[in-house]
Amino acid sequence: MVLSLFDQFMSPTLFGIPLIALAILFPPLLLPTPTRQWLSSRALDLMGWFLKRFTQQLLTPLNQDGHKWALLLTCMMTFLLSVNLLGMLPYTFTPTTQLSINMGFAVPMWLATVIVGMRNQPTHALAHLLPEGTPTPLIPVLIIIETISLLIRPLALGVRLTANLTAGHLLMHLISSAFMVLINPLPTVAFLTMILLTLLTLLEFAVAAIQAYVFVLLLSLYLQENT
């Protein structure tokens, strides 16, 4: 029986029970928990330094109203980063390869930024739909184009994260399959394939971290437009 290459991206099941919920809830349990002790561990110091630097860089372009989103955006970044990186381990599953999961993150967050803009500064939010100085005959066309551009943002967020992780995992699977096929007849070519697979694995770790950062960064840019 020939299995599809995309079967690896199906949600795993155990006794007919989907394990997607476990794959989502387990990564945050691995993060170190702050304590009340005077001396903290190296893991806590490293996590605190990372969160501080990330939050500082993320919130620098935002005004004071946007700083209220610091905890939410930082938690989103930490969650996506842990899920993406743990999905690189053998015999694991990456929930962010599922478009439905990513859209479940993207749509509510994007909609929240739009609602904030409509509530706090509706004139400024609606002004994005029509650039200043637009000729009168082009006004209806530009409003339609800008509206479509606004509505397609959550889809772009979800598809970007899904496509990048899926493409990387699929390419790793194809190259590892080629290595198993070539290891006996062509060991030299198989060795070169293994080197390529190692480099691709390191690149995929970087992509997993970068895509989590890009997801949250784009959300902060959307928030910047509406605060």
Backbone bond lengths (Angstrom), bond angles and torsions (degrees), N, CA, C in turn:
res aa  C-N    CA-C-N  psi(-1)  N-CA   C-N-CA  omega(-1)  CA-C   N-CA-C  phi
1 M - - - 1.469 - - 1.528 109.18 -
2 V 1.316 116.76 129.03 1.452 122.33 -179.27 1.530 108.24 -96.38
3 L 1.311 115.10 120.78 1.451 120.07 179.99 1.516 110.26 -91.46
4 S 1.324 116.60 151.57 1.451 121.06 177.27 1.523 109.78 -73.71
5 L 1.344 115.50 147.84 1.456 119.38 178.43 1.522 111.80 -64.93
6 F 1.326 116.26 -22.77 1.451 120.15 -176.95 1.529 112.46 -88.01
7 D 1.336 117.49 1.63 1.458 119.42 176.69 1.523 112.14 -65.14
8 Q 1.341 116.68 -24.54 1.459 119.88 179.37 1.519 112.29 -68.04
9 F 1.334 117.59 -16.84 1.456 121.06 -179.54 1.530 112.43 -96.36
10 M 1.331 117.38 3.12 1.453 120.52 176.00 1.522 109.92 -76.93
11 S 1.322 115.91 146.79 1.460 120.13 -179.45 1.522 110.01 -63.69
12 P 1.344 118.35 126.42 1.469 120.13 -178.92 1.525 111.32 -68.87
13 T 1.302 115.85 151.34 1.461 121.73 179.04 1.515 109.57 -130.55
14 L 1.321 115.73 151.88 1.462 122.98 176.42 1.523 107.48 -133.50
15 F 1.339 115.45 114.88 1.466 121.46 -175.27 1.524 111.39 55.97
16 G 1.335 114.78 37.34 1.458 120.07 178.65 1.522 114.88 80.35
17 I 1.344 117.96 2.73 1.466 122.15 -179.01 1.523 108.65 -101.16
18 P 1.336 119.43 122.53 1.475 120.79 179.06 1.529 110.57 -64.17
19 L 1.314 115.25 137.45 1.461 121.42 -179.66 1.524 112.45 -101.47
20 I 1.336 117.18 14.69 1.456 119.86 -179.09 1.525 110.86 -64.65
21 A 1.337 117.45 -35.35 1.466 119.97 179.05 1.518 110.50 -65.47
22 L 1.338 117.29 -40.24 1.463 120.64 178.23 1.515 111.13 -66.05
23 A 1.330 117.16 -38.18 1.462 120.80 179.00 1.524 111.50 -65.61
24 I 1.329 117.79 -28.14 1.459 121.50 179.77 1.524 111.30 -83.60
25 L 1.335 117.48 -38.82 1.458 121.18 -174.16 1.530 113.15 -84.43
26 F 1.325 117.84 -23.35 1.455 119.85 -174.52 1.530 113.91 -71.23
27 P 1.363 120.87 -43.25 1.475 119.43 -176.39 1.524 114.77 -55.64
28 P 1.349 120.99 -42.98 1.468 117.93 179.30 1.525 113.56 -62.38
29 L 1.324 118.24 -23.09 1.459 120.24 179.07 1.520 112.42 -69.29
30 L 1.328 117.54 -19.41 1.458 121.46 -179.83 1.524 112.84 -82.53
31 L 1.325 117.79 -13.65 1.460 120.65 -179.25 1.520 109.94 -73.15
32 P 1.321 118.42 140.35 1.475 120.47 179.77 1.523 111.32 -66.49
33 T 1.306 115.86 142.50 1.466 122.18 -178.82 1.525 109.61 -97.99
34 P 1.342 118.48 128.35 1.474 119.89 178.49 1.525 111.38 -61.11
35 T 1.324 115.22 145.79 1.462 121.83 179.07 1.527 109.59 -120.65
36 R 1.331 116.05 172.87 1.459 122.04 179.12 1.532 112.30 -92.64
37 Q 1.298 117.46 7.25 1.450 120.52 -179.57 1.530 111.01 -73.32
38 W 1.340 115.39 153.31 1.456 119.48 179.59 1.520 111.42 -67.49
39 L 1.335 115.69 -41.81 1.459 121.12 -179.28 1.525 109.36 -97.29
40 S 1.311 116.53 121.90 1.458 121.37 178.37 1.524 109.51 -98.61
41 S 1.307 116.09 166.41 1.455 121.08 -179.37 1.523 110.23 -83.05
42 R 1.323 115.17 168.80 1.465 119.77 178.02 1.525 111.01 -66.02
43 A 1.334 116.14 -34.27 1.468 119.19 178.88 1.526 110.74 -63.70
44 L 1.336 116.58 -41.68 1.462 119.95 178.61 1.523 111.28 -66.48
45 D 1.331 116.86 -41.36 1.461 119.61 178.50 1.526 111.31 -63.64
46 L 1.326 116.29 -41.18 1.464 119.84 179.50 1.521 110.99 -66.39
47 M 1.332 117.01 -42.96 1.456 119.80 179.22 1.524 110.84 -65.70
48 G 1.336 117.14 -40.74 1.462 119.73 178.60 1.515 112.57 -64.14
49 W 1.349 116.05 -40.43 1.464 119.27 178.06 1.522 110.75 -64.63
50 F 1.330 116.97 -42.64 1.462 121.01 -179.38 1.527 111.15 -63.54
51 L 1.331 116.90 -46.85 1.466 120.05 -178.82 1.525 111.25 -65.36
52 K 1.316 116.59 -37.26 1.463 119.58 179.36 1.518 111.30 -65.65
53 R 1.334 117.07 -45.97 1.452 120.50 -179.52 1.521 111.61 -66.86
54 F 1.323 116.41 -40.39 1.460 119.35 179.97 1.527 111.30 -65.56
55 T 1.337 116.19 -46.23 1.465 120.01 -179.39 1.520 111.09 -63.54
56 Q 1.327 117.16 -40.02 1.463 120.50 179.11 1.523 111.47 -63.42
57 Q 1.326 117.07 -44.13 1.459 120.57 179.88 1.520 111.80 -69.17
58 L 1.330 116.79 -35.86 1.461 120.37 -177.06 1.515 112.39 -72.54
59 L 1.335 116.77 -37.42 1.459 120.38 -172.94 1.519 113.58 -94.05
60 T 1.330 118.31 -3.33 1.464 119.71 -179.34 1.526 112.62 -59.94
61 P 1.352 120.34 -44.52 1.477 118.62 -179.53 1.528 113.76 -74.83
62 L 1.330 119.29 -14.38 1.458 121.74 -174.95 1.517 110.88 -85.45
63 N 1.336 115.27 152.40 1.453 119.59 175.13 1.528 110.20 -82.53
64 Q 1.316 116.23 -173.94 1.459 120.64 -172.80 1.527 112.18 -63.47
65 D 1.326 117.89 -35.77 1.468 119.99 179.93 1.527 111.57 -66.15
66 G 1.313 117.29 -33.28 1.447 120.45 179.70 1.512 113.82 -72.04
67 H 1.339 117.83 -18.17 1.464 121.26 179.82 1.525 111.73 -68.91
68 K 1.313 117.90 -16.28 1.464 119.80 177.40 1.523 111.94 -67.60
69 W 1.323 116.08 -18.09 1.459 120.93 -179.39 1.524 112.25 -89.87
70 A 1.314 117.82 5.83 1.466 121.13 -173.68 1.521 111.38 -58.91
71 L 1.325 117.62 -48.24 1.458 120.57 -176.85 1.523 111.32 -64.74
72 L 1.333 117.28 -42.17 1.461 120.97 -178.34 1.533 111.37 -65.61
73 L 1.329 116.92 -46.10 1.465 120.04 -178.64 1.530 111.69 -68.15
74 T 1.333 116.54 -37.49 1.465 119.44 178.45 1.521 111.24 -67.08
75 C 1.325 117.04 -40.54 1.467 120.36 176.76 1.523 110.98 -64.36
76 M 1.323 117.36 -39.67 1.459 120.73 177.90 1.524 111.16 -63.38
77 M 1.323 116.76 -42.72 1.453 121.06 178.34 1.527 111.08 -63.42
78 T 1.325 117.32 -45.61 1.464 120.93 -179.36 1.522 111.20 -63.54
79 F 1.323 116.55 -40.54 1.459 120.37 -179.34 1.524 111.19 -66.26
80 L 1.329 117.14 -49.79 1.467 120.11 -179.08 1.519 111.46 -63.48
81 L 1.321 116.73 -38.28 1.459 119.73 179.71 1.525 111.29 -64.55
82 S 1.324 116.96 -45.23 1.464 119.95 -179.61 1.524 111.54 -66.92
83 V 1.329 117.51 -40.75 1.464 120.57 179.96 1.536 111.18 -65.67
84 N 1.333 116.50 -44.01 1.461 120.21 -178.78 1.526 111.89 -65.28
85 L 1.324 116.82 -42.82 1.465 119.72 -177.63 1.526 111.51 -72.13
86 L 1.320 117.97 -39.59 1.456 119.69 178.27 1.526 111.35 -67.33
87 G 1.317 116.93 -27.08 1.456 120.04 177.14 1.521 113.75 -68.48
88 M 1.337 117.01 -11.70 1.460 120.63 177.75 1.527 112.07 -82.95
89 L 1.320 118.06 -12.92 1.453 120.83 -178.66 1.529 110.23 -75.76
90 P 1.331 117.73 153.35 1.474 119.83 178.67 1.523 111.76 -64.67
91 Y 1.314 115.74 148.68 1.465 123.93 177.04 1.528 111.98 58.48
92 T 1.311 116.05 34.69 1.463 121.19 175.93 1.521 108.66 -121.63
93 F 1.317 115.07 175.69 1.463 121.60 -178.98 1.521 108.28 -132.97
94 T 1.327 116.17 136.55 1.462 121.73 -179.80 1.527 109.45 -100.82
95 P 1.325 119.18 106.90 1.474 120.14 -178.86 1.523 113.41 -62.08
96 T 1.338 117.32 -27.78 1.466 119.62 -176.79 1.524 112.69 -77.18
97 T 1.332 118.88 1.99 1.464 119.92 169.26 1.525 111.62 -82.36
98 Q 1.334 117.20 -4.66 1.456 122.43 177.84 1.529 109.19 -94.90
99 L 1.327 116.88 121.85 1.461 120.53 -178.98 1.520 111.42 -62.28
100 S 1.317 117.68 -35.23 1.464 120.50 -179.38 1.523 111.35 -62.92
101 I 1.338 117.28 -39.36 1.462 120.87 178.38 1.522 110.50 -65.43
102 N 1.317 116.88 -46.41 1.465 120.64 -178.61 1.526 111.87 -66.01
103 M 1.327 116.92 -38.29 1.462 119.03 176.51 1.528 110.80 -67.32
104 G 1.332 116.56 -32.04 1.459 119.40 175.65 1.516 112.63 -64.81
105 F 1.341 117.33 -26.68 1.462 121.11 174.05 1.524 111.63 -83.87
106 A 1.337 116.38 -41.64 1.461 120.97 -170.90 1.530 112.77 -73.64
107 V 1.326 117.16 -45.78 1.470 119.85 -173.56 1.538 112.14 -63.89
108 P 1.337 120.17 -50.72 1.479 118.00 -179.91 1.530 112.96 -62.50
109 M 1.346 117.36 -39.66 1.463 119.19 -179.24 1.522 110.92 -66.93
110 W 1.336 117.14 -43.58 1.467 119.92 177.66 1.518 110.88 -64.03
111 L 1.318 117.00 -43.21 1.462 120.53 -179.14 1.521 110.99 -64.04
112 A 1.332 117.09 -34.18 1.461 120.19 178.20 1.527 110.81 -65.38
113 T 1.331 118.00 -40.38 1.468 120.10 178.00 1.530 111.08 -65.03
114 V 1.344 116.54 -38.30 1.468 119.58 178.61 1.528 110.65 -66.66
115 I 1.324 117.36 -42.84 1.470 120.93 179.88 1.526 110.72 -63.74
116 V 1.337 116.53 -40.04 1.466 120.12 178.05 1.523 110.45 -61.81
117 G 1.330 116.83 -43.00 1.452 119.75 178.92 1.525 112.69 -65.55
118 M 1.333 117.60 -41.64 1.462 120.92 179.34 1.526 111.90 -67.75
119 R 1.320 117.09 -30.57 1.464 119.71 -178.11 1.523 112.07 -82.17
120 N 1.319 117.89 -42.77 1.460 120.72 -174.24 1.520 112.86 -84.68
121 Q 1.330 117.63 -42.30 1.465 120.99 -178.05 1.526 109.38 -143.86
122 P 1.333 116.53 75.60 1.472 119.49 -176.04 1.525 113.31 -62.44
123 T 1.316 117.44 -36.07 1.472 119.74 -179.19 1.519 110.95 -63.84
124 H 1.332 115.91 -44.69 1.464 119.81 -179.80 1.524 111.05 -67.81
125 A 1.327 116.69 -37.18 1.464 120.08 179.97 1.531 111.47 -66.91
126 L 1.317 116.26 -42.52 1.464 119.61 179.19 1.526 112.29 -72.97
127 A 1.340 116.89 -21.68 1.456 119.54 -179.65 1.524 111.84 -66.97
128 H 1.341 117.36 -22.01 1.469 119.73 177.62 1.527 111.68 -66.40
129 L 1.327 117.42 -21.89 1.461 120.16 -178.83 1.518 112.78 -77.27
130 L 1.337 117.22 -14.79 1.463 120.02 -178.34 1.516 109.10 -142.70
131 P 1.349 118.39 102.92 1.463 120.89 179.23 1.527 111.62 -60.44
132 E 1.324 115.94 148.04 1.458 121.19 -178.83 1.530 110.38 -67.85
133 G 1.303 115.84 139.40 1.455 121.33 178.32 1.517 114.38 83.61
134 T 1.319 117.32 16.27 1.461 120.34 -179.55 1.536 110.39 -73.22
135 P 1.323 118.96 132.56 1.476 120.04 176.42 1.522 110.99 -59.86
136 T 1.317 115.93 147.32 1.458 121.16 -175.57 1.530 113.60 -58.41
137 P 1.334 120.62 -42.74 1.475 118.79 -179.85 1.534 113.71 -63.52
138 L 1.332 117.41 -23.40 1.463 120.31 -177.25 1.518 113.32 -92.01
139 I 1.317 117.56 -4.50 1.462 120.08 -175.54 1.528 112.20 -59.91
140 P 1.348 120.83 -49.76 1.481 118.54 -179.61 1.523 112.93 -62.09
141 V 1.342 116.61 -38.76 1.472 119.75 -178.32 1.518 110.47 -66.32
142 L 1.327 116.68 -44.13 1.460 119.80 -178.20 1.524 111.66 -67.42
143 I 1.325 117.33 -35.92 1.463 119.52 177.77 1.520 110.49 -63.14
144 I 1.333 116.47 -41.82 1.477 119.93 178.59 1.531 110.76 -64.98
145 I 1.348 116.24 -43.32 1.470 119.99 -178.70 1.522 110.82 -64.68
146 E 1.333 117.26 -45.48 1.464 120.40 -179.12 1.523 111.57 -67.50
147 T 1.330 116.76 -33.33 1.469 119.23 177.04 1.529 110.68 -66.42
148 I 1.334 115.89 -43.60 1.466 119.49 176.93 1.530 110.43 -62.95
149 S 1.325 116.37 -40.24 1.463 120.26 178.49 1.522 111.48 -62.80
150 L 1.332 116.24 -35.69 1.470 120.11 178.33 1.522 111.11 -70.45
151 L 1.323 116.62 -42.73 1.463 120.20 -176.63 1.528 112.89 -73.86
152 I 1.320 117.20 -21.57 1.465 119.90 -177.29 1.530 111.71 -86.02
153 R 1.307 117.60 -7.27 1.469 120.42 -177.80 1.526 113.32 -59.56
154 P 1.330 119.63 -49.31 1.476 117.40 179.84 1.521 112.59 -63.70
155 L 1.338 117.34 -33.44 1.463 119.82 176.80 1.520 110.56 -65.26
156 A 1.331 116.78 -39.82 1.466 120.00 178.40 1.522 110.84 -65.60
157 L 1.326 117.39 -37.85 1.462 120.59 177.84 1.525 111.16 -61.71
158 G 1.322 115.89 -49.85 1.457 119.98 -177.21 1.517 113.01 -68.23
159 V 1.331 116.84 -43.41 1.464 120.63 -178.07 1.522 110.68 -68.05
160 R 1.331 118.18 -37.93 1.470 120.32 -179.75 1.523 110.55 -61.38
161 L 1.325 116.83 -47.52 1.466 120.12 -179.19 1.523 111.15 -65.53
162 T 1.327 116.64 -42.76 1.464 120.18 -179.33 1.523 111.64 -66.48
163 A 1.326 117.13 -46.33 1.467 120.92 -175.11 1.519 111.78 -65.65
164 N 1.328 117.98 -41.88 1.464 119.86 -177.99 1.523 111.92 -66.74
165 L 1.326 117.18 -43.88 1.459 119.61 -179.79 1.527 111.29 -70.62
166 T 1.327 116.67 -40.82 1.463 119.63 -179.86 1.522 111.39 -65.33
167 A 1.321 117.27 -42.87 1.469 120.27 -179.60 1.522 110.98 -63.34
168 G 1.321 117.26 -42.43 1.456 119.84 179.79 1.515 112.82 -64.96
169 H 1.340 116.82 -45.64 1.464 120.63 179.08 1.533 110.86 -63.86
170 L 1.327 116.05 -39.41 1.462 119.59 -179.69 1.518 111.43 -66.74
171 L 1.321 117.34 -40.77 1.460 120.68 178.61 1.523 111.16 -65.59
172 M 1.327 117.28 -39.38 1.467 120.45 176.09 1.528 110.77 -62.51
173 H 1.320 116.19 -39.76 1.466 119.83 178.66 1.522 111.43 -64.62
174 L 1.316 117.66 -41.46 1.458 121.11 -179.63 1.535 111.14 -66.34
175 I 1.321 116.99 -43.34 1.465 119.75 -178.67 1.524 110.87 -69.04
176 S 1.330 118.06 -38.88 1.468 119.63 177.24 1.526 111.05 -65.84
177 S 1.335 117.50 -35.67 1.465 119.91 176.25 1.532 110.63 -65.63
178 A 1.324 116.83 -39.04 1.463 120.27 177.42 1.523 110.93 -64.32
179 F 1.327 117.15 -37.03 1.465 120.25 177.94 1.521 111.28 -63.50
180 M 1.337 117.48 -42.44 1.462 120.14 -179.67 1.529 111.63 -66.28
181 V 1.328 116.35 -31.48 1.467 119.91 179.65 1.530 111.17 -75.47
182 L 1.339 117.84 -36.38 1.462 122.10 -173.27 1.519 114.18 -91.10
183 I 1.332 117.96 -7.79 1.464 119.62 -171.88 1.522 112.51 -64.89
184 N 1.327 118.94 -31.22 1.466 121.12 -180.00 1.534 113.01 -89.14
185 P 1.337 119.52 -52.47 1.477 118.47 -177.26 1.524 113.42 -74.25
186 L 1.340 118.31 -36.04 1.464 121.85 -175.62 1.527 109.37 -132.59
187 P 1.307 119.18 78.49 1.476 121.07 -176.61 1.522 113.04 -64.19
188 T 1.348 117.55 -33.54 1.472 119.36 179.54 1.526 111.00 -65.40
189 V 1.324 115.12 -45.93 1.470 119.19 177.71 1.521 110.59 -64.93
190 A 1.329 117.23 -36.47 1.461 121.09 177.87 1.525 111.06 -64.01
191 F 1.342 116.18 -37.43 1.475 119.74 178.17 1.528 110.53 -65.36
192 L 1.320 116.84 -42.51 1.470 119.82 176.62 1.528 110.87 -64.28
193 T 1.320 115.90 -36.54 1.464 119.74 177.35 1.524 110.99 -64.93
194 M 1.339 117.00 -37.26 1.456 120.66 178.26 1.525 111.34 -66.06
195 I 1.339 116.55 -37.85 1.468 119.64 176.25 1.530 110.15 -63.27
196 L 1.336 116.05 -43.60 1.462 120.23 177.74 1.520 111.06 -62.20
197 L 1.321 117.26 -40.18 1.457 120.85 179.15 1.528 111.30 -65.22
198 T 1.341 117.16 -38.39 1.464 120.59 177.83 1.523 111.44 -63.64
199 L 1.337 115.62 -45.56 1.471 119.49 178.16 1.518 111.19 -63.43
200 L 1.327 116.84 -40.21 1.462 120.55 179.23 1.525 111.15 -66.02
201 T 1.321 116.97 -35.46 1.459 120.15 177.87 1.527 111.33 -64.67
202 L 1.335 115.92 -43.45 1.471 119.15 176.21 1.525 111.20 -62.38
203 L 1.333 115.74 -40.22 1.463 119.32 177.49 1.521 111.03 -64.18
204 E 1.319 117.09 -37.92 1.462 120.38 -178.60 1.523 111.33 -68.36
205 F 1.336 117.69 -33.82 1.463 120.40 173.22 1.524 110.48 -61.41
206 A 1.329 116.14 -42.47 1.460 120.26 178.00 1.528 111.11 -65.42
207 V 1.336 116.53 -40.99 1.474 120.22 178.75 1.519 110.87 -63.43
208 A 1.337 117.27 -39.89 1.465 120.78 179.41 1.520 111.11 -60.59
209 A 1.341 117.44 -40.23 1.461 120.78 178.88 1.522 111.35 -73.97
210 I 1.332 116.78 -41.96 1.462 120.60 -177.17 1.520 111.24 -66.10
211 Q 1.331 117.74 -40.44 1.457 120.39 -178.30 1.523 111.69 -66.83
212 A 1.328 117.28 -34.44 1.471 119.62 174.88 1.521 110.09 -64.37
213 Y 1.326 116.42 -41.61 1.465 120.51 179.21 1.526 111.29 -67.25
214 V 1.337 117.12 -42.23 1.464 120.45 -179.49 1.527 111.04 -63.95
215 F 1.326 116.87 -39.25 1.467 121.07 179.36 1.527 110.34 -58.25
216 V 1.322 116.54 -48.72 1.466 120.41 -178.62 1.527 110.97 -72.67
217 L 1.326 117.16 -34.95 1.463 120.15 179.25 1.524 111.43 -63.25
218 L 1.329 117.41 -42.83 1.462 120.05 177.89 1.522 111.27 -64.62
219 L 1.322 116.90 -37.20 1.465 119.45 175.74 1.532 110.94 -62.61
220 S 1.317 116.66 -39.16 1.465 119.49 178.68 1.535 111.02 -67.67
221 L 1.326 117.35 -33.54 1.465 119.94 176.00 1.522 111.40 -67.79
222 Y 1.334 116.40 -39.46 1.461 119.21 175.78 1.522 110.35 -64.13
223 L 1.322 115.66 -38.30 1.468 119.85 178.35 1.514 111.08 -67.27
224 Q 1.324 116.88 -36.28 1.457 120.77 179.72 1.523 111.57 -62.47
225 E 1.330 116.72 -34.63 1.459 120.30 179.53 1.528 112.46 -71.04
226 N 1.330 117.41 -19.68 1.478 120.22 -172.87 1.522 113.42 -115.37
227 T 1.329 117.16 10.28 1.468 119.16 177.21 1.520 110.61 -124.88
